[in-house]
Amino acid sequence: MKQHPGTVHHVTAADRGQTLAAFLRPRLGDASWSRVQKLVRSRHVLIHGNICTDIARRLKEGEVVKVLDVAAAPLPKADDVRVVHVDADVVVVDKPTGLTTTRHHEEASWPAKRRQLQPTLEELVPDAIGRFFLARGSEGQRPAKRTRIPPVKAVHRIDRETSGLVVFARNVPASRILAEQFRLHTTHRRYLALVVGRVGAGMIRSHLLRDRGDGRRGSADSDDGKLAITHVAPVEHFGDAYTLVECRLETGRTHQIRIHMAETGHPVCGERVYSAPRKLEVKDESRAPRVMLHAAELGFVHPVSGEELRFESPLPSDIRKVLAALRKAYPT
């Protein structure tokens, strides 16, 4: 079967509602159903930049389907989720790339077997907590047998490809208090991002819409939408080609950093959804394997003790590898 590796296909109005398998078959040389199924389930297909292993996934107009020449890395497991802090009320974890934080609304009715093919961070955290307790034991004593850990409650999210710190509540009262902190933007959230071009310090302010007119999120020309403010500062320059920046969120809108950086002409390396305005002619040759965005710091007030907590996460190996290559290509 000729796979046309690396090719990109756009879902049109005529394709809307088709399953992924039905959509791909004619675009892969009328491949057999079994060959298409093998291709999808072996992690060779992206939808809007996210791996999809579900051949029955119904497509929406405007989505972008890409066939990879090399299979994407396997989905992370509970072993890959690092517990940074846990107590009776909250748990802070370091999310690996490749996991959605919570399950999308349209996936709520999926059967257990189908969920296991694409687990979410929220579903893996209880097992990660159990492994954490089992490894450490009780106050340094011999580890006890693993006990069932109740489900956790999401109070905020980061994107599938974004790595870094996420906090979950372990009971309803804590969930309400933490959610209110995120709603009022009183939490501390600092991200590191590798972006295209040379970036200086500044503030980006816009009103974000769910649909800017082409089916994607973006900034409005008016005050319609939700206010979004991102503070940007350079950390390291790579000539004029790339910059490692820190982004501090004053608000926390969906895809805020990715949208703001792209719209200012400095898209995050590895970005497949949001692009810079055409007049700026931006080109990303970093060969980034995913969106180079990492939630490096997270701070909030503990919902019970009232203590101000702050946590840090080091850059993961995939981002460090790209930075090392850029340092060789752009020596100071």
N, C-alpha and C positions, 0 to 999 in steps of 0.2 A: 504494500500500500504506500503510495506517495503521500507523505504527510504535509508537504509544504511547510517545513519547520520555520518558526518565527513569523509566520504570516498573521495578519490582523484582519478580522472580519467585523463589519458593523451591522448591528441588528436594525433593520428598517421596519417601517410600519407593516409591510407584507410578511415579515418574519415574526412579528409579535405573537407570543403565545406558543411558539414551537418549543419542543423539548431541545435540549442542547444536542442530543444525539441526532435528531432529525435535521437540525440546522447544520451540523458539521458534515453529514454524509455527502451531500453534493459538492461541498467545498473541499473535500478530501478525495476527489476522484471516484465518487460513488462507492466508497469503502463499505465493507460489510458491517452489519450492526455489531458483530462481535469485535471487530478490529477497532471500531470507534469506541466501544465500551472499554476496551483495554487501554486505549489512548487516554481517555478521560480519567479512568480510575487509577492510572499510573502517574497522575499528577503532571500531565503535559498541557493542560488547558487552563487559561486564565479568563475570568470574566471581570472586566473593569479592574484589572490588576490583582484580583484575588483568585487563588487556586479554587477550582470547582471539580469535585469528583463525583458529582451527581448527574448521571446521564439524563435523568427525568426533569432536571431543573428547567422551568419555563422561563423563556427569555422575554425581556422587555425592550420596547423600542428605545434606541439610543445607546444600548449597552455595547461594549466592545469585547469581542472574543478573540483571544490570541492563542495560537498553537505554538508551544515551545519545542525547540529541537532537543533540549535536555530536560529530563524530569526535574521538577522543583523538589526541594528538600522535603522530607516527610513532616507531617504535622507534629508539633511538640506534644509531649506527654506530661503527666503529672510530675515525673522526675525532672522535667526541664523547667518547672515553675519553682522559683526560689522564694521561700518564705523569709521576708525581711523582718517582720514583727508580727506577733500574734498575742492576743490576750482574750479575755472573755467576751469582749465587745467588738473588737476590730481585728482585721488581718491585713497586712500590707505585703504584697508580693511583687516580684520582679517578673514581668510578663515577657516571654520570648516572642520574637516575631512569628507571624503565621497563625495566630489565634485571634478570633473575635473575642471581645470582652464578654458579651452576652449573646444570647440567641436572638436572631431577627424575628420580628413579629410573624412573618410568613412561615417560619420554621417551627412555630410553637406546637403544631399538631404532628410533627414528625414522630414516628415510632422510635423506640429506644435503639433498635439496631441501626437505623439510619443516623441517629444522633451520634452514635459511637464512631461513625466514619469521619465526622467533622465536629469534634467536641469543642466547647467554648471554654474560655478561662474560668468563668463562673462555675462550670461543671467540674473542672479539674482541681479547683482550689481546696475543697474538702479533703480530697485524697492527698494533696500536697501537705496540708496541715497534719493529717494523720501520720504521714511519713516523717514529718518534722518532729512530732512528739515521740514517735517510735525511735528515731535516731538519737534523740537527746535524753530520753527517759524522764523520769520525774525527779527534778532537783538533783540531777547528776547520778541518780541511782540506776540500777539495771532497767533497761527499757521494758515497759509493760507490753502486753499484747495490744495490737492495734484495735481501737474502738471506732465505731461509726461516728463520723463527724457530720453534724447537721449541715444542710445547704447554707451558703452565704448569700448575702443580698447586695447587689450592685448599687453603687451610689453615683458612679461616673464611669466613663468609658474612654478607651483610646483605640485607635484604628487597628485593624488586623495586622498590618505590616509594621506598625509602630511598636517599638519595644520599650520596656521601662516600668515605672512604678504605678501600681493601681491599689486602691484601698477598697475593701469590702466590709460591710457590717455583718456581725454575727448574730444580731437579734433585731427586732422591730424598732425598739426605742433608739438604738444606736443608728439604725438606718435613717430614721426621720431626722435626727439631729445632723448627721453628716450630709444628707441630701440638701438640707437647708443651707449649710455652709457652702456647698458647691453652687446652689442657686443664687446665693448672695455674693458669690465670687470672693469670699474671705479666705479661701485656701491659697496656698503657695504652690505654683506649678511652673517649673522651669524645664525647658526642653533644649536639647542640642540637635542641630540640623546641619547637614552639609548641603549647601545650595550652590547654584550656578552663578558665576560672576563675582565681582568684588563688592562687598556690602559694608556699609558704614553703620554707625549707631543711629537709631531713630525709632519712631513710633508709627505704627500702621493702624489707622482707624477707618472703619467702614461699617455699613449695615449689610448683613448677609441675608440672602434669600435662599429658600429651599430650591427654587427653580429660577435661574436668571434668564430663562427664555429658551434654553437648549436642552432642558432636562437635568442640568447640573446645578450644584450650589455655586453661588458667587455673590459679588458685591453689587448692591443696587446703586443707581445713579442718583437716588433720592434718599430720604430718611426712612423709606420702607424697609421692612426686615428688622433683624435683631442687631443691636450694636455689638461690634467686635473690636477689641483693642489688643494689639500685640506689641510688646516692647522688644526690639531687636538690638543686639550688640555683637560685634565680631569677636571671635575667639582666636581664629587663626586664618590667615590669608594664604592662598596658593596662587601666587601671581595675581593676575586679574581674572583667572579662569574660575576659581571656586573659593568659597569661604565657609569655614565652620562657624556657625553663629549660635548664640544662645537666644532663645525666645521665651520671654516671660509673659504669661497670659494674665491680662487684667480681667478678661472674660473667658469663657470656655465653650465656644460654639463648635459644632461639628465641622471637622476638617479646617478649622480656623487658620492654623499655621500654614498648611499646604496651600490654601486659597490665597492668603495674604502674600506669601512669598512669590507665588506664581504671578499674581496680578501686578506685583511691583517689578516683574522682570527677572526674578531670581528663584525659579522653581526649585523645590527640594530634589536633589539627585535621586534618580530612580522613579520619579513621579510619572504615572501613566494616565492620570485622569485630568489634572489641572495643568494647563500650559500658559506660558507667558503670552502677552499680546503679540499678534503677528508682526507688528512693526518693529519689535525689538530683536527679532531673529536670534533667539537663544538656542544654544546647542549643548546638550549634555553628553559628554564623552567619558564620563567617570566609570562606566561599566558597573554601576551600583546594582547589586542583585535584588534590591528592594528599596522602598522609600527610606531614605537615610534620616530618620527621625527617631529620637530617643527621649523618653520622659525621665530626665536625670534627677530631678528633685521634686519631692512632694511634701507639703506641710499642711497640717490641720490641727484643730483643737480636739483633744480626746473627748468623745461624747459623754463620758461619765466622770472622769477625773478632772477635766478642764485643763489638763496639761497641754502645752503647745508642743506638738511633735513635728519633727522634720527628718526626712530620710533622703539618702542619696543612692544612686545606682551608677556604676561605672559603665562606660561605653561597651557594648557587646563586641565580640570578635569580628563580626562581619563589617561593622563600621570602622573598627580599628584597622582592618586589612585595607579598606579603600583609602583611608587617610594615609597609611604607610606608603601606598603606591603613589599618591599625589605628592607626598613629600619628596619622593625620588624624582618625580617628573617636574616638580617646581621647587628646586632647592632654594633656600634663602641665602 
